[in-house]
Amino acid sequence: MDSGVESSDPVRRLTSDRVYYTIQNMSKPTRASRSFTIDRAILEYLQRTRSNRSRSERANELLRRGILQEQNEALEKEAGEFYASIGKTERNEVGAFARASRRSLTRQGE
């Protein structure tokens, strides 16, 4: 596959044809066609809010936002469960540490 001819492209000069075309193909976004049923109201919303983008780009943006929101909600739930499991002793220790820290900081400022 390598023709042995020098190219003006510096990346091309350092790689064989096979590697060069693999790199070129990897730089293109991968699109997978899937079939989904979308409510007409959602399609209308996409059309109204898409600006200069395609409906597909707008749908992907909204899906990414929805995924991030769902992940954040899961993290908040996990944090809530974690902090709910802290007992009275741990809360007292945290309070004592905070009070000692404030005393230490006020002494440094004197």
C-alpha positions as CSV (number, residue, x, y, z in Angstrom):
1,M,0.0,0.0,0.0
2,D,2.8,2.4,0.7
3,S,3.8,3.9,-2.6
4,G,7.2,5.1,-1.3
5,V,6.5,8.6,-2.7
6,E,7.3,11.5,-0.3
7,S,4.3,13.6,0.5
8,S,4.1,17.3,1.6
9,D,1.8,16.3,4.5
10,P,4.1,15.8,7.5
11,V,1.7,13.3,9.1
12,R,1.5,11.3,5.9
13,R,5.4,11.2,5.6
14,L,5.6,9.6,9.1
15,T,3.0,6.9,8.5
16,S,2.2,4.2,6.1
17,D,-0.9,4.6,3.9
18,R,-2.9,2.1,6.0
19,V,-2.1,4.0,9.3
20,Y,-2.7,7.4,7.6
21,Y,-6.2,6.4,6.4
22,T,-7.1,4.8,9.7
23,I,-6.2,8.0,11.5
24,Q,-8.2,10.0,8.9
25,N,-11.3,7.8,9.4
26,M,-11.0,8.0,13.2
27,S,-11.2,11.7,13.1
28,K,-14.7,11.7,11.6
29,P,-17.6,11.5,14.0
30,T,-19.3,8.2,14.1
31,R,-23.0,8.2,13.5
32,A,-25.2,5.3,14.1
33,S,-28.7,5.1,12.6
34,R,-31.3,3.9,15.1
35,S,-35.0,4.0,14.9
36,F,-36.9,5.8,17.7
37,T,-40.4,7.0,18.0
38,I,-40.6,10.7,19.0
39,D,-43.7,12.6,19.9
40,R,-44.9,15.2,17.5
41,A,-44.7,17.8,20.3
42,I,-41.0,17.0,20.8
43,L,-40.3,17.3,17.0
44,E,-42.1,20.7,17.0
45,Y,-40.0,21.8,20.0
46,L,-36.8,20.7,18.2
47,Q,-37.8,22.6,15.1
48,R,-38.6,25.8,17.1
49,T,-35.4,25.7,19.2
50,R,-32.8,24.4,16.7
51,S,-31.5,27.8,15.7
52,N,-29.1,27.3,12.7
53,R,-28.4,23.6,13.7
54,S,-30.1,20.5,12.4
55,R,-32.9,18.8,14.4
56,S,-30.5,15.9,15.0
57,E,-27.9,18.2,16.5
58,R,-30.5,19.8,18.7
59,A,-31.9,16.4,19.8
60,N,-28.4,15.2,20.7
61,E,-27.7,18.4,22.7
62,L,-31.0,17.9,24.6
63,L,-30.2,14.2,25.2
64,R,-26.7,15.1,26.5
65,R,-28.3,17.6,28.9
66,G,-30.9,15.1,30.1
67,I,-28.1,12.5,30.7
68,L,-26.1,15.0,32.7
69,Q,-29.1,16.0,34.7
70,E,-30.0,12.3,35.4
71,Q,-26.4,11.6,36.5
72,N,-26.4,14.7,38.8
73,E,-29.7,13.6,40.4
74,A,-28.2,10.1,41.0
75,L,-25.1,11.7,42.6
76,E,-27.3,13.9,44.8
77,K,-29.3,10.9,45.9
78,E,-26.1,9.0,46.7
79,A,-24.7,11.9,48.7
80,G,-28.0,12.2,50.5
81,E,-27.9,8.5,51.4
82,F,-24.3,8.8,52.5
83,Y,-24.8,11.8,54.8
84,A,-28.1,10.4,56.2
85,S,-26.0,7.4,57.4
86,I,-23.8,9.6,59.5
87,G,-24.7,9.0,63.2
88,K,-24.9,11.5,66.1
89,T,-21.3,10.7,67.2
90,E,-19.9,11.7,63.8
91,R,-22.0,14.9,63.7
92,N,-20.7,15.8,67.1
93,E,-17.1,15.2,66.0
94,V,-17.6,17.3,62.9
95,G,-19.0,20.1,65.0
96,A,-16.1,19.9,67.5
97,F,-13.6,20.0,64.7
98,A,-15.3,23.1,63.2
99,R,-15.3,24.9,66.6
100,A,-11.6,24.0,67.2
101,S,-10.7,25.3,63.7
102,R,-12.5,28.6,64.3
103,R,-10.7,29.0,67.7
104,S,-7.4,28.3,66.0
105,L,-8.0,30.8,63.2
106,T,-9.0,33.5,65.6
107,R,-5.8,33.0,67.6
108,Q,-3.7,33.3,64.5
109,G,-5.4,36.6,63.7
110,E,-4.5,38.2,67.1
